[in-house]
Amino acid sequence: MSDTTLILLGAGNSTRFKCNVKKQWLYTKDTPLWLHVAEHFEKVADFGQIIIVSSAEDITLMEQYADYLYVEGGDSRQASLHNALAHVTSEYVLVSDIARCCVPHDMIERILAAKSKGSCIVPALPVSDTLYLGDSPVDREQAKIIQTPQLSVTKTLRKALQTEHLFTDDSSAVAFMGEKVHFVEGSTEAHKLTTIADLRKLSCIQEPSARTLTGFGLDIHPFEKDKEMFLCGVKIDVEYGFKAHSDGDVAIHALIDALLGASGMGDIGEFYPDTDESYKGMNSKKLLTDTVNRLKTHGYEIGNIDLTILAQAPKILPYKKEMRKTIASLLGIKNHFVNIKATTAEKLGFVGRKEGVTVHAVANLTYFNWKHI
């Protein structure tokens, strides 16, 4: 269907969802919700192009999952759609919300089959309850519940959105221009995920996989005189520290890499580059906290971590208990899920000559199980 582009909108910040995880990053088996929705639509039609609209941060990760066109959203649904339409060259455009994740195949087919019947093809449901507008009753026979996806003539929709007036959907903008809106039968299965309670109404998404995701991290830093030393967020009582752009906490840096590796998000240098002056001298605990928050909002939970510190100096044993407690607190897990080991290099090499420290880290993640909410 080369004459139709699919646009999936998912740039919102899920404020009404009231959960640490963005709803587009809830997992169904091993698939994030946004990708599940895209693949669901692909099973119905061979779209000429598929555009995913999201935040810049999410796009960086989404690009590792599938080869779609990703467009950064705006500060409203309308602005996000406007950004996506700039990349559309097809005659028609089918627009849906990632949050409407269980649209039946036959409903999508009805919409596509009716493309010649109006400037905007809209699925709708009848109203079964009594309606009031303010203090006055409304004839419910004249009212409709409007759903997505909605199919529009691209040039018409693009023109309709060239206004400061804000619309809540495509059909409102097209109708405001005086263009014809054609209605097809919607579906009660096409429920929109807005609040946590909506999860119980979505039969098409399944419990996340119990898969364990493992990542490995490694970092090395040389010593530097007249600096404070921090390891695992704990101040070490020596007269030298680490040569680094931030505070040089080599253990936390290795741990961040392990966490990012397990999630497939990349590495520490991509998020906290040493060319960025804002990170100069920064407490690495702040970097770890930011990483943990990123993992949680993208659907991951931390299982356990294991750190191995290779150091001829300083002595690690006196600080291990505090290190373990500090790391566990930063990760939001219990102490016994954090293990810290220390060994010397038997006086061999860079570490053995007491020139610096190397840390190896292993981290295990699981998917956030929304079934337990």
Secondary structure, DSSP 4 states (H G I P E B T S, - for coil): -TTEEEEEE-----GGG-SSS-GGG-EEBTEEHHHHHHHHHHTT---SEEEEEE-HHHHHHHTTT---EEEE--SSHHHHHHHHHTT--SSEEEEEETT-TT--HHHHHHHHHTGGG-SEEEEEEE--S-EEETTEEE-GGG-EEE-S-EEEEHHHHHHHTSSSS--SSHHHHHHHTT--EEEEE--TT-----SGGGGGG-TTS-PBP---EEEEEEEEEEEEETS-EEETTEEE-SSEEE-SSS---HHHHHHHHHHHHHHT---HHHHS-TT-GGGTT--HHHHHHHHHHHHHHTTEEEEEEEEEEE-SSS--GGGHHHHHHHHHHHHTS-GGGEEEEEE--TT-HHHHTTSEEEEEEEEEEEE--GGG-
